[in-house]
Amino acid sequence: MRLRPISSNGTIRSAATSTFGYDAFYGVEVGQTYVLEVTSKRFTFANPTRVLSLQDTLTVVDFTAQPQ
């Protein structure tokens, strides 16, 4: 799986998740709004994007995968 936070100015950061689905992003600014997008070669997602207004450290965002 791959998660991509996209800032309101279009800057894209990318990180691959671990086998357990955990990841971390560095260099994203507090006070900004991001679109978080998940993609996978093996799974689909009913809601593959989320809009997040980052106000502090964000620890959990869940995406539910479905096999293709």
C-alpha positions in Angstrom: 0.0 0.0 0.0 1.0 3.5 -0.5 -0.2 6.7 1.3 0.2 10.1 -0.1 -0.5 13.3 1.8 -1.2 16.1 -0.7 -1.0 19.7 0.7 -3.4 22.5 -0.4 -0.6 23.9 -2.6 -0.2 20.5 -4.4 3.0 19.3 -2.6 2.9 15.5 -2.5 4.7 13.4 0.1 4.8 9.7 -0.3 5.6 6.7 2.0 5.2 3.0 1.7 3.4 1.3 4.6 4.8 -1.6 6.5 3.2 -5.1 6.2 1.0 -4.1 9.2 -0.2 -0.9 7.5 1.9 1.5 9.7 3.7 4.4 8.3 5.0 7.9 9.2 5.3 11.1 7.4 7.8 13.8 8.2 7.9 17.4 7.0 4.1 17.9 7.0 3.1 21.2 8.6 0.7 21.7 11.4 -2.1 24.1 10.5 -2.3 22.9 6.9 -5.1 20.9 5.2 -4.1 17.7 3.4 -5.8 15.2 1.2 -4.6 11.7 2.3 -4.8 9.2 -0.5 -4.3 5.4 -0.2 -3.5 3.1 -3.2 -2.7 -0.6 -3.5 -2.1 -3.1 -6.2 -3.8 -5.9 -4.3 -6.7 -4.0 -2.6 -9.4 -1.5 -3.3 -10.9 1.1 -0.9 -14.5 2.3 -0.7 -13.1 5.7 0.4 -9.5 6.0 -0.8 -9.1 9.7 0.2 -9.6 11.7 3.4 -9.3 15.4 3.9 -7.4 16.2 7.1 -6.9 19.5 8.8 -3.7 18.9 10.7 -3.9 20.7 14.1 -1.5 18.5 16.1 0.2 15.1 15.9 -2.2 12.7 14.1 -1.8 9.2 15.3 -4.6 7.2 13.7 -6.3 7.3 10.3 -8.0 4.0 9.3 -8.7 2.9 5.7 -10.6 -0.3 5.2 -9.2 -2.5 2.4 -11.2 -4.9 0.2 -9.6 -7.6 -2.0 -9.8 -6.9 -5.7 
